[in-house]
Amino acid sequence: MPLARRSLIEAAAARFGWRRAYGTTTEVDQLLNEQTETAYRDAPDHAALATAKNTDALTVQPGVLDARGRVLGEVLYLEGLLAGARNRRLPQELIARLEDVVDHGHELTVLLADTVRATAAAHTAGH
């Protein structure tokens, strides 16, 4: 299906809270590639913006806190998907992948929390 038509169908479905599932790995790979291309195309030059804005440790902190909050919310959502997959006895490979993602997500939230603490510690050490 052409990208423009698929995007229109997906936009209409999203208005009703529906999400489309993709039945083949070819479709999934195409979608993942489009997601990646869109993210990189639409992303600002983070390095330049951060260099200009982040003049000390405390100015880094709000961005890291925001990222941790978003990641944690997504990890909890993925935990729900994992629980549902287990309860419905979906394929073990899917459950194992979801477990890996959830574990990695929790590890990432811990690393982000440690980074937030490091911003405060660096600020305290500098005073």
MMTF fields as JSON, N, C-alpha, C and O atoms, coordinates in Angstrom:
{
  "mmtfVersion": "1.0.0",
  "mmtfProducer": "UNKNOWN",
  "numBonds": 507,
  "numAtoms": 508,
  "numGroups": 127,
  "numChains": 1,
  "numModels": 1,
  "chainsPerModel": [1],
  "groupsPerChain": [127],
  "chainIdList": ["A"],
  "bondAtomList": [4, 2, 8, 6, 12, 10, 16, 14, 20, 18, 24, 22, 28, 26, 32, 30, 36, 34, 40, 38, 44, 42, 48, 46, 52, 50, 56, 54, 60, 58, 64, 62, 68, 66, 72, 70, 76, 74, 80, 78, 84, 82, 88, 86, 92, 90, 96, 94, 100, 98, 104, 102, 108, 106, 112, 110, 116, 114, 120, 118, 124, 122, 128, 126, 132, 130, 136, 134, 140, 138, 144, 142, 148, 146, 152, 150, 156, 154, 160, 158, 164, 162, 168, 166, 172, 170, 176, 174, 180, 178, 184, 182, 188, 186, 192, 190, 196, 194, 200, 198, 204, 202, 208, 206, 212, 210, 216, 214, 220, 218, 224, 222, 228, 226, 232, 230, 236, 234, 240, 238, 244, 242, 248, 246, 252, 250, 256, 254, 260, 258, 264, 262, 268, 266, 272, 270, 276, 274, 280, 278, 284, 282, 288, 286, 292, 290, 296, 294, 300, 298, 304, 302, 308, 306, 312, 310, 316, 314, 320, 318, 324, 322, 328, 326, 332, 330, 336, 334, 340, 338, 344, 342, 348, 346, 352, 350, 356, 354, 360, 358, 364, 362, 368, 366, 372, 370, 376, 374, 380, 378, 384, 382, 388, 386, 392, 390, 396, 394, 400, 398, 404, 402, 408, 406, 412, 410, 416, 414, 420, 418, 424, 422, 428, 426, 432, 430, 436, 434, 440, 438, 444, 442, 448, 446, 452, 450, 456, 454, 460, 458, 464, 462, 468, 466, 472, 470, 476, 474, 480, 478, 484, 482, 488, 486, 492, 490, 496, 494, 500, 498, 504, 502],
  "bondOrderList": [1, 1, 1, 1, 1, 1, 1, 1, 1, 1, 1, 1, 1, 1, 1, 1, 1, 1, 1, 1, 1, 1, 1, 1, 1, 1, 1, 1, 1, 1, 1, 1, 1, 1, 1, 1, 1, 1, 1, 1, 1, 1, 1, 1, 1, 1, 1, 1, 1, 1, 1, 1, 1, 1, 1, 1, 1, 1, 1, 1, 1, 1, 1, 1, 1, 1, 1, 1, 1, 1, 1, 1, 1, 1, 1, 1, 1, 1, 1, 1, 1, 1, 1, 1, 1, 1, 1, 1, 1, 1, 1, 1, 1, 1, 1, 1, 1, 1, 1, 1, 1, 1, 1, 1, 1, 1, 1, 1, 1, 1, 1, 1, 1, 1, 1, 1, 1, 1, 1, 1, 1, 1, 1, 1, 1, 1],
  "groupList": [{"groupName": "MET", "atomNameList": ["N", "CA", "C", "O"], "elementList": ["N", "C", "C", "O"], "formalChargeList": [0, 0, 0, 0], "bondAtomList": [1, 0, 2, 1, 3, 2], "bondOrderList": [1, 1, 2], "singleLetterCode": "M", "chemCompType": "L-PEPTIDE LINKING"}, {"groupName": "PRO", "atomNameList": ["N", "CA", "C", "O"], "elementList": ["N", "C", "C", "O"], "formalChargeList": [0, 0, 0, 0], "bondAtomList": [1, 0, 2, 1, 3, 2], "bondOrderList": [1, 1, 2], "singleLetterCode": "P", "chemCompType": "L-PEPTIDE LINKING"}, {"groupName": "LEU", "atomNameList": ["N", "CA", "C", "O"], "elementList": ["N", "C", "C", "O"], "formalChargeList": [0, 0, 0, 0], "bondAtomList": [1, 0, 2, 1, 3, 2], "bondOrderList": [1, 1, 2], "singleLetterCode": "L", "chemCompType": "L-PEPTIDE LINKING"}, {"groupName": "ALA", "atomNameList": ["N", "CA", "C", "O"], "elementList": ["N", "C", "C", "O"], "formalChargeList": [0, 0, 0, 0], "bondAtomList": [1, 0, 2, 1, 3, 2], "bondOrderList": [1, 1, 2], "singleLetterCode": "A", "chemCompType": "L-PEPTIDE LINKING"}, {"groupName": "ARG", "atomNameList": ["N", "CA", "C", "O"], "elementList": ["N", "C", "C", "O"], "formalChargeList": [0, 0, 0, 0], "bondAtomList": [1, 0, 2, 1, 3, 2], "bondOrderList": [1, 1, 2], "singleLetterCode": "R", "chemCompType": "L-PEPTIDE LINKING"}, {"groupName": "SER", "atomNameList": ["N", "CA", "C", "O"], "elementList": ["N", "C", "C", "O"], "formalChargeList": [0, 0, 0, 0], "bondAtomList": [1, 0, 2, 1, 3, 2], "bondOrderList": [1, 1, 2], "singleLetterCode": "S", "chemCompType": "L-PEPTIDE LINKING"}, {"groupName": "ILE", "atomNameList": ["N", "CA", "C", "O"], "elementList": ["N", "C", "C", "O"], "formalChargeList": [0, 0, 0, 0], "bondAtomList": [1, 0, 2, 1, 3, 2], "bondOrderList": [1, 1, 2], "singleLetterCode": "I", "chemCompType": "L-PEPTIDE LINKING"}, {"groupName": "GLU", "atomNameList": ["N", "CA", "C", "O"], "elementList": ["N", "C", "C", "O"], "formalChargeList": [0, 0, 0, 0], "bondAtomList": [1, 0, 2, 1, 3, 2], "bondOrderList": [1, 1, 2], "singleLetterCode": "E", "chemCompType": "L-PEPTIDE LINKING"}, {"groupName": "PHE", "atomNameList": ["N", "CA", "C", "O"], "elementList": ["N", "C", "C", "O"], "formalChargeList": [0, 0, 0, 0], "bondAtomList": [1, 0, 2, 1, 3, 2], "bondOrderList": [1, 1, 2], "singleLetterCode": "F", "chemCompType": "L-PEPTIDE LINKING"}, {"groupName": "GLY", "atomNameList": ["N", "CA", "C", "O"], "elementList": ["N", "C", "C", "O"], "formalChargeList": [0, 0, 0, 0], "bondAtomList": [1, 0, 2, 1, 3, 2], "bondOrderList": [1, 1, 2], "singleLetterCode": "G", "chemCompType": "PEPTIDE LINKING"}, {"groupName": "TRP", "atomNameList": ["N", "CA", "C", "O"], "elementList": ["N", "C", "C", "O"], "formalChargeList": [0, 0, 0, 0], "bondAtomList": [1, 0, 2, 1, 3, 2], "bondOrderList": [1, 1, 2], "singleLetterCode": "W", "chemCompType": "L-PEPTIDE LINKING"}, {"groupName": "TYR", "atomNameList": ["N", "CA", "C", "O"], "elementList": ["N", "C", "C", "O"], "formalChargeList": [0, 0, 0, 0], "bondAtomList": [1, 0, 2, 1, 3, 2], "bondOrderList": [1, 1, 2], "singleLetterCode": "Y", "chemCompType": "L-PEPTIDE LINKING"}, {"groupName": "THR", "atomNameList": ["N", "CA", "C", "O"], "elementList": ["N", "C", "C", "O"], "formalChargeList": [0, 0, 0, 0], "bondAtomList": [1, 0, 2, 1, 3, 2], "bondOrderList": [1, 1, 2], "singleLetterCode": "T", "chemCompType": "L-PEPTIDE LINKING"}, {"groupName": "VAL", "atomNameList": ["N", "CA", "C", "O"], "elementList": ["N", "C", "C", "O"], "formalChargeList": [0, 0, 0, 0], "bondAtomList": [1, 0, 2, 1, 3, 2], "bondOrderList": [1, 1, 2], "singleLetterCode": "V", "chemCompType": "L-PEPTIDE LINKING"}, {"groupName": "ASP", "atomNameList": ["N", "CA", "C", "O"], "elementList": ["N", "C", "C", "O"], "formalChargeList": [0, 0, 0, 0], "bondAtomList": [1, 0, 2, 1, 3, 2], "bondOrderList": [1, 1, 2], "singleLetterCode": "D", "chemCompType": "L-PEPTIDE LINKING"}, {"groupName": "GLN", "atomNameList": ["N", "CA", "C", "O"], "elementList": ["N", "C", "C", "O"], "formalChargeList": [0, 0, 0, 0], "bondAtomList": [1, 0, 2, 1, 3, 2], "bondOrderList": [1, 1, 2], "singleLetterCode": "Q", "chemCompType": "L-PEPTIDE LINKING"}, {"groupName": "ASN", "atomNameList": ["N", "CA", "C", "O"], "elementList": ["N", "C", "C", "O"], "formalChargeList": [0, 0, 0, 0], "bondAtomList": [1, 0, 2, 1, 3, 2], "bondOrderList": [1, 1, 2], "singleLetterCode": "N", "chemCompType": "L-PEPTIDE LINKING"}, {"groupName": "HIS", "atomNameList": ["N", "CA", "C", "O"], "elementList": ["N", "C", "C", "O"], "formalChargeList": [0, 0, 0, 0], "bondAtomList": [1, 0, 2, 1, 3, 2], "bondOrderList": [1, 1, 2], "singleLetterCode": "H", "chemCompType": "L-PEPTIDE LINKING"}, {"groupName": "LYS", "atomNameList": ["N", "CA", "C", "O"], "elementList": ["N", "C", "C", "O"], "formalChargeList": [0, 0, 0, 0], "bondAtomList": [1, 0, 2, 1, 3, 2], "bondOrderList": [1, 1, 2], "singleLetterCode": "K", "chemCompType": "L-PEPTIDE LINKING"}],
  "groupTypeList": [0, 1, 2, 3, 4, 4, 5, 2, 6, 7, 3, 3, 3, 3, 4, 8, 9, 10, 4, 4, 3, 11, 9, 12, 12, 12, 7, 13, 14, 15, 2, 2, 16, 7, 15, 12, 7, 12, 3, 11, 4, 14, 3, 1, 14, 17, 3, 3, 2, 3, 12, 3, 18, 16, 12, 14, 3, 2, 12, 13, 15, 1, 9, 13, 2, 14, 3, 4, 9, 4, 13, 2, 9, 7, 13, 2, 11, 2, 7, 9, 2, 2, 3, 9, 3, 4, 16, 4, 4, 2, 1, 15, 7, 2, 6, 3, 4, 2, 7, 14, 13, 13, 14, 17, 9, 17, 7, 2, 12, 13, 2, 2, 3, 14, 12, 13, 4, 3, 12, 3, 3, 3, 17, 12, 3, 9, 17],
  "groupIdList": [1, 2, 3, 4, 5, 6, 7, 8, 9, 10, 11, 12, 13, 14, 15, 16, 17, 18, 19, 20, 21, 22, 23, 24, 25, 26, 27, 28, 29, 30, 31, 32, 33, 34, 35, 36, 37, 38, 39, 40, 41, 42, 43, 44, 45, 46, 47, 48, 49, 50, 51, 52, 53, 54, 55, 56, 57, 58, 59, 60, 61, 62, 63, 64, 65, 66, 67, 68, 69, 70, 71, 72, 73, 74, 75, 76, 77, 78, 79, 80, 81, 82, 83, 84, 85, 86, 87, 88, 89, 90, 91, 92, 93, 94, 95, 96, 97, 98, 99, 100, 101, 102, 103, 104, 105, 106, 107, 108, 109, 110, 111, 112, 113, 114, 115, 116, 117, 118, 119, 120, 121, 122, 123, 124, 125, 126, 127],
  "secStructList": [7, 7, 2, 2, 2, 2, 2, 2, 2, 2, 2, 2, 2, 2, 2, 6, 6, 7, 7, 7, 7, 7, 7, 1, 2, 2, 2, 2, 2, 2, 2, 2, 2, 2, 2, 2, 2, 2, 2, 2, 2, 2, 7, 7, 7, 2, 2, 2, 2, 2, 2, 2, 2, 7, 7, 1, 2, 2, 2, 2, 2, 2, 2, 2, 2, 2, 2, 2, 2, 2, 2, 2, 2, 2, 2, 2, 2, 2, 2, 2, 2, 2, 2, 2, 2, 2, 2, 6, 6, 7, 7, 2, 2, 2, 2, 2, 2, 2, 2, 2, 2, 2, 2, 2, 2, 2, 2, 2, 2, 2, 2, 2, 2, 2, 2, 2, 2, 2, 2, 2, 2, 2, 2, 2, 2, 6, 7],
  "xCoordList": [0.848, 0.0, 0.898, 1.87, 0.596, 1.418, 1.43, 0.45, 2.573, 2.763, 1.676, 1.152, 1.332, 0.336, -1.018, -1.682, -1.417, -2.709, -2.669, -3.609, -1.557, -1.438, -1.463, -2.108, -0.766, -0.743, -2.131, -2.499, -2.905, -4.27, -5.148, -5.912, -5.037, -5.815, -5.424, -6.29, -4.122, -3.658, -4.079, -4.425, -4.055, -4.488, -5.967, -6.367, -6.779, -8.213, -8.456, -9.276, -7.754, -7.917, -7.488, -8.134, -6.407, -5.909, -6.932, -6.998, -7.728, -8.76, -9.78, -10.405, -9.946, -10.873, -10.167, -10.788, -8.871, -8.102, -7.679, -7.293, -7.744, -7.345, -5.906, -5.419, -5.234, -3.862, -3.841, -4.468, -3.136, -3.033, -1.91, -0.858, -2.135, -1.094, -0.59, -1.346, 0.683, 1.309, 1.597, 2.231, 1.139, 1.18, 2.423, 2.607, 3.285, 4.495, 5.721, 5.654, 6.834, 8.077, 8.502, 9.165, 8.131, 8.448, 7.741, 8.345, 6.46, 5.712, 6.298, 6.444, 6.631, 7.205, 8.544, 8.793, 9.403, 10.701, 10.535, 11.271, 9.579, 9.318, 8.864, 9.322, 7.966, 7.486, 8.619, 8.741, 9.441, 10.561, 11.533, 12.026, 11.805, 12.682, 12.07, 12.772, 10.771, 10.101, 10.132, 10.347, 9.917, 9.987, 11.365, 11.488, 12.397, 13.764, 14.071, 14.618, 13.72, 13.967, 13.245, 13.816, 11.999, 11.213, 11.833, 11.951, 12.228, 12.812, 14.091, 14.283, 14.965, 16.22, 15.987, 16.672, 15.033, 14.748, 14.155, 14.514, 13.254, 12.549, 13.29, 12.908, 14.343, 15.08, 15.924, 16.572, 15.908, 16.792, 18.233, 18.5, 19.136, 20.548, 20.758, 21.107, 20.538, 20.587, 21.944, 22.012, 23.014, 24.343, 24.559, 25.062, 24.186, 24.373, 23.47, 23.903, 22.226, 21.299, 21.773, 21.744, 22.208, 22.659, 23.935, 24.104, 24.824, 26.063, 25.754, 26.368, 24.832, 24.472, 23.724, 23.935, 22.858, 21.97, 22.566, 22.397, 23.246, 23.675, 25.033, 26.08, 24.981, 26.208, 26.79, 27.956, 25.988, 26.495, 25.67, 24.72, 26.043, 25.418, 23.921, 23.154, 23.498, 22.068, 21.211, 20.032, 21.763, 20.949, 20.68, 19.76, 21.478, 21.262, 20.117, 19.402, 19.968, 19.051, 17.605, 17.059, 16.953, 15.539, 15.323, 14.336, 16.222, 16.078, 16.197, 15.456, 17.139, 17.318, 16.114, 15.649, 15.611, 14.406, 13.215, 12.459, 13.049, 11.951, 12.094, 11.119, 13.302, 13.532, 13.236, 12.617, 13.679, 13.417, 11.921, 11.439, 11.191, 9.744, 9.068, 8.186, 9.486, 8.901, 9.263, 8.412, 10.534, 10.974, 10.226, 9.747, 10.123, 9.435, 7.976, 7.471, 7.31, 5.922, 5.794, 4.876, 6.71, 6.684, 7.013, 6.431, 7.939, 8.287, 7.088, 6.826, 6.369, 5.187, 4.112, 3.413, 3.985, 3.066, 3.509, 2.685, 4.8, 5.323, 5.156, 4.954, 5.238, 4.967, 3.534, 3.269, 2.61, 1.222, 1.089, 0.367, 1.795, 1.777, 2.345, 1.82, 3.403, 4.019, 3.039, 2.884, 2.384, 1.41, 0.296, -0.113, -0.191, -1.235, -0.753, -1.484, 0.476, 1.027, 1.157, 0.87, 1.593, 1.702, 0.322, 0.117, -0.625, -1.972, -2.666, -3.451, -2.385, -2.99, -2.145, -2.479, -1.039, -0.13, 0.283, 0.225, 0.699, 1.193, 2.54, 3.092, 3.089, 4.337, 5.464, 5.649, 6.206, 7.267, 8.342, 8.913, 8.621, 9.626, 9.194, 10.019, 7.922, 7.391, 7.503, 7.926, 7.129, 7.213, 8.66, 8.935, 9.575, 10.996, 11.5, 12.259, 11.091, 11.508, 10.928, 11.624, 9.67, 9.053, 9.746, 9.962, 10.095, 10.831, 12.152, 12.522, 12.868, 14.144, 13.951, 14.717, 12.926, 12.666, 12.323, 12.829, 11.474, 11.083, 12.294, 12.499, 13.093, 14.296, 15.246, 15.759, 15.475, 16.361, 15.801, 16.543, 14.491, 13.854, 14.035, 14.319, 13.872, 14.079, 15.543, 15.831, 16.456, 17.878, 18.141, 18.908, 17.51, 17.683, 17.145, 17.758, 16.008, 15.479, 16.42, 16.551, 17.07, 18.048, 19.244, 19.713, 19.738, 20.87, 20.509, 21.315, 19.303, 18.868, 18.736, 19.099, 18.221, 18.126, 19.515, 19.727, 20.459, 21.842, 22.426, 23.19, 22.06, 22.537, 21.962, 22.662, 20.683, 20.06, 20.774, 21.06, 21.056, 21.785, 23.171, 23.649, 23.806, 25.134, 25.105, 26.068, 23.997, 23.907, 23.863, 24.49, 23.115, 23.036, 24.371, 24.815, 25.0, 26.288, 27.356, 28.163, 27.356, 28.33, 28.076, 29.015, 26.816, 26.469, 26.932, 27.509, 26.675, 27.059, 28.583, 29.106, 29.282, 30.751, 31.355, 32.436, 30.647, 31.146, 30.904, 31.386, 30.166, 29.864, 30.527, 30.365],
  "yCoordList": [-1.171, 0.0, 1.239, 1.29, 2.213, 3.434, 4.14, 4.109, 4.782, 5.454, 6.492, 6.555, 7.298, 8.35, 7.753, 8.25, 6.702, 6.075, 5.423, 5.556, 4.709, 4.066, 5.113, 4.911, 6.228, 7.29, 7.858, 8.134, 8.036, 8.548, 7.573, 7.975, 6.298, 5.274, 5.229, 5.154, 5.275, 5.231, 6.476, 6.384, 7.629, 8.867, 8.791, 9.188, 8.283, 8.149, 7.163, 7.419, 6.043, 5.044, 5.602, 5.331, 6.375, 6.941, 7.867, 7.961, 8.55, 9.444, 8.67, 9.224, 7.385, 6.541, 5.698, 4.857, 5.928, 5.188, 3.81, 2.976, 3.555, 2.259, 2.305, 3.342, 1.19, 1.056, -0.131, -1.157, 0.007, -1.048, -1.997, -1.565, -3.288, -4.296, -4.713, -4.724, -5.052, -5.432, -6.922, -7.411, -7.643, -9.098, -9.745, -10.951, -8.984, -9.59, -8.836, -7.652, -9.542, -8.883, -7.84, -6.864, -8.035, -7.024, -5.721, -4.651, -5.799, -4.588, -3.95, -2.73, -4.774, -4.27, -3.589, -2.495, -4.225, -3.623, -2.291, -1.343, -2.215, -0.96, 0.12, 1.26, -0.247, 0.708, 1.166, 2.356, 0.232, 0.591, 1.528, 2.487, 1.251, 2.133, 3.521, 4.521, 3.593, 4.891, 5.643, 6.855, 4.928, 5.566, 6.16, 7.3, 5.392, 5.847, 7.055, 8.048, 6.975, 8.093, 9.354, 10.444, 9.206, 10.355, 10.959, 12.179, 10.107, 10.61, 11.386, 12.474, 10.844, 11.536, 12.797, 13.802, 12.747, 13.918, 15.047, 16.211, 14.705, 15.714, 16.152, 17.136, 15.433, 15.768, 17.018, 17.158, 17.917, 19.075, 18.639, 17.493, 19.549, 19.267, 19.321, 20.363, 18.177, 18.129, 18.542, 19.222, 18.141, 18.481, 19.988, 20.539, 20.646, 22.103, 22.807, 23.737, 22.373, 22.995, 22.794, 23.721, 21.574, 21.277, 22.034, 22.487, 22.174, 22.918, 24.371, 24.963, 24.938, 26.339, 26.526, 27.518, 25.585, 25.752, 25.252, 25.897, 24.136, 23.47, 23.988, 23.43, 25.062, 25.733, 25.181, 25.428, 24.431, 23.782, 22.525, 22.224, 21.794, 20.501, 20.618, 19.761, 21.663, 21.792, 22.063, 21.708, 22.674, 22.92, 21.636, 21.584, 20.608, 19.301, 18.546, 17.764, 18.794, 18.012, 17.948, 16.847, 19.062, 18.961, 18.067, 17.333, 18.118, 17.27, 15.793, 14.963, 15.472, 14.074, 13.609, 12.481, 14.466, 14.115, 13.877, 12.924, 14.736, 14.551, 13.237, 12.501, 12.938, 11.688, 10.483, 9.519, 10.535, 9.419, 9.222, 8.089, 10.303, 10.186, 9.546, 8.701, 9.952, 9.37, 7.891, 7.061, 7.567, 6.175, 5.32, 4.236, 5.802, 5.034, 4.785, 3.675, 5.793, 5.613, 4.556, 3.736, 4.581, 3.6, 2.196, 1.216, 2.095, 0.787, 0.195, -1.003, 1.019, 0.513, 0.062, -0.921, 0.769, 0.348, -1.012, -1.909, -1.159, -2.423, -3.553, -4.702, -3.248, -4.267, -4.77, -5.959, -3.852, -4.261, -5.179, -6.176, -4.838, -5.716, -7.089, -8.112, -7.11, -8.366, -9.19, -10.389, -8.562, -9.284, -9.863, -11.008, -9.072, -9.573, -10.733, -11.703, -10.639, -11.726, -13.005, -14.098, -12.857, -14.036, -14.617, -15.826, -13.751, -14.215, -14.902, -15.83, -14.457, -15.053, -16.179, -16.76, -16.482, -17.551, -17.387, -18.324, -16.17, -15.893, -16.584, -17.09, -16.622, -17.354, -16.941, -15.765, -17.956, -17.75, -16.794, -16.032, -16.823, -15.909, -14.457, -13.604, -14.172, -12.82, -12.428, -11.317, -13.332, -13.053, -12.791, -11.866, -13.595, -13.416, -12.06, -11.395, -11.646, -10.332, -9.205, -8.237, -9.323, -8.301, -8.235, -7.149, -9.403, -9.417, -8.68, -7.892, -8.936, -8.252, -6.739, -5.972, -6.323, -4.886, -4.248, -3.173, -4.898, -4.355, -4.274, -3.26, -5.335, -5.315, -4.199, -3.457, -4.084, -3.042, -1.654, -0.743, -1.507, -0.225, 0.171, 1.331, -0.792, -0.486, -0.128, 0.773, -0.832, -0.493, 0.925, 1.67, 1.294, 2.64, 3.687, 4.742, 3.417, 4.398, 4.55, 5.645, 3.47, 3.552, 4.391, 5.239, 4.159, 4.955, 6.434, 7.306, 6.704, 8.1, 8.74, 9.903, 7.994, 8.517, 8.801, 9.823, 7.9, 8.122, 9.376, 10.112, 9.61, 10.801, 12.068, 13.072, 12.02, 13.171, 13.445, 14.595, 12.387, 12.559, 13.156, 13.984, 12.734, 13.25, 14.737, 15.448, 15.219, 16.662, 17.445, 18.496, 16.917, 17.586, 17.497, 18.465, 16.326, 16.151, 17.069, 17.647, 17.199, 18.089, 19.532, 20.307, 19.894, 21.27, 21.528, 22.575, 20.569, 20.704, 20.771, 21.567, 19.942, 19.93, 21.237, 21.636, 21.9, 23.155, 24.349, 25.443, 24.165, 25.3, 25.183, 26.059],
  "zCoordList": [0.0, 0.0, 0.0, 0.754, -0.812, -0.85, 0.502, 1.247, 0.805, 2.091, 2.359, 3.471, 1.373, 1.58, 1.965, 2.874, 1.283, 1.591, 2.974, 3.758, 3.27, 4.571, 5.68, 6.709, 5.479, 6.488, 6.723, 7.865, 5.662, 5.789, 6.56, 7.438, 6.23, 6.935, 8.406, 9.279, 8.685, 10.071, 10.842, 12.02, 10.198, 10.857, 11.212, 12.307, 10.288, 10.559, 11.687, 12.569, 11.668, 12.725, 14.08, 15.092, 14.105, 15.36, 16.003, 17.229, 15.19, 15.738, 16.562, 17.466, 16.246, 16.988, 18.047, 18.696, 18.217, 19.217, 18.754, 19.574, 17.464, 16.927, 16.469, 16.019, 16.584, 16.086, 15.133, 15.397, 14.055, 13.061, 13.446, 13.916, 13.246, 13.427, 12.051, 11.08, 11.976, 10.722, 10.756, 11.691, 9.748, 9.77, 9.208, 9.371, 8.548, 7.984, 8.472, 8.801, 8.511, 8.932, 7.909, 8.26, 6.652, 5.637, 5.944, 5.864, 6.297, 6.667, 7.92, 7.993, 8.896, 10.143, 9.876, 10.382, 9.091, 8.774, 8.054, 8.327, 7.143, 6.434, 7.416, 7.352, 8.317, 9.312, 10.229, 10.518, 10.684, 11.556, 10.842, 11.436, 9.582, 8.81, 8.676, 8.822, 8.399, 8.283, 9.61, 9.631, 10.723, 12.044, 12.276, 12.724, 11.972, 12.185, 11.313, 11.792, 10.037, 9.125, 9.594, 9.571, 10.015, 10.474, 11.73, 11.845, 12.669, 13.917, 13.644, 14.188, 12.813, 12.513, 11.689, 11.881, 10.784, 9.942, 10.783, 10.606, 11.692, 12.472, 13.73, 14.363, 14.096, 15.314, 15.08, 14.043, 16.049, 15.934, 16.161, 16.522, 15.95, 16.205, 17.72, 18.276, 18.374, 19.837, 20.395, 21.419, 19.737, 20.251, 20.259, 21.238, 19.187, 19.123, 20.127, 20.807, 20.223, 21.181, 22.617, 23.426, 22.922, 24.284, 24.623, 25.755, 23.665, 23.906, 24.212, 25.099, 23.503, 23.726, 25.044, 25.741, 25.386, 26.537, 27.854, 28.889, 27.831, 29.061, 29.517, 29.186, 30.278, 30.698, 31.989, 32.297, 32.755, 33.966, 34.242, 33.518, 35.294, 35.582, 35.825, 35.386, 36.515, 36.826, 35.592, 35.58, 34.571, 33.381, 32.598, 31.782, 32.845, 32.221, 32.914, 32.288, 34.19, 35.015, 34.524, 34.453, 34.18, 33.766, 32.549, 32.49, 31.59, 30.402, 30.737, 30.21, 31.62, 32.022, 32.839, 32.673, 33.716, 34.479, 33.562, 33.752, 32.575, 31.617, 30.869, 30.71, 30.411, 29.68, 30.567, 30.119, 31.827, 32.744, 32.942, 32.947, 33.104, 33.283, 32.083, 32.238, 30.872, 29.662, 29.541, 29.224, 29.796, 29.697, 30.716, 30.383, 31.955, 32.987, 32.605, 32.773, 32.102, 31.67, 30.582, 30.608, 29.635, 28.55, 29.06, 28.595, 30.011, 30.571, 31.308, 31.205, 32.04, 32.74, 31.746, 31.989, 30.648, 29.585, 29.036, 28.853, 28.777, 28.268, 29.281, 28.889, 30.573, 31.592, 31.476, 31.65, 31.181, 30.968, 29.763, 29.81, 28.674, 27.501, 27.846, 27.405, 28.622, 29.037, 29.868, 29.635, 30.828, 31.66, 30.797, 30.988, 29.852, 28.964, 28.111, 27.907, 27.611, 26.794, 27.609, 27.121, 28.851, 29.718, 30.004, 29.895, 30.37, 30.714, 29.542, 29.741, 28.338, 27.136, 26.561, 25.529, 27.248, 26.82, 25.352, 24.555, 25.034, 23.697, 23.52, 24.497, 22.302, 22.06, 23.015, 23.327, 23.463, 24.441, 23.925, 24.706, 22.631, 22.056, 22.244, 22.572, 22.043, 22.251, 23.714, 24.031, 24.601, 26.04, 26.443, 27.208, 25.936, 26.272, 25.783, 26.489, 24.592, 24.066, 24.913, 25.216, 25.293, 26.144, 27.505, 28.044, 28.06, 29.334, 29.2, 30.071, 28.103, 27.87, 27.785, 28.367, 27.057, 26.89, 28.231, 28.555, 29.005, 30.306, 31.232, 31.899, 31.275, 32.122, 31.692, 32.53, 30.397, 29.88, 30.193, 30.56, 30.044, 30.345, 31.793, 32.092, 32.702, 34.123, 34.395, 35.182, 33.744, 33.891, 33.389, 34.0, 32.286, 31.752, 32.726, 32.887, 33.38, 34.34, 35.532, 36.079, 35.936, 37.034, 36.606, 37.365, 35.394, 34.892, 34.776, 35.1, 34.313, 34.213, 35.593, 35.772, 36.566, 37.93, 38.489, 39.14, 38.237, 38.674, 38.019, 38.643, 36.764, 36.061, 36.679, 36.816, 37.054, 37.725, 39.049, 39.38, 39.799, 41.06, 40.806, 41.583, 39.722, 39.4, 39.097, 39.384, 38.513, 38.249, 39.565, 39.698, 40.528, 41.824, 42.566, 43.183, 42.499, 43.168, 42.571, 43.299, 41.251, 40.595, 40.979, 41.159, 41.105, 41.503, 42.946, 43.242, 43.83, 45.235, 45.371, 46.151, 44.616, 44.671, 44.173, 44.605, 43.26, 42.701, 43.583, 43.29, 44.66, 45.555, 46.884, 47.734]
}
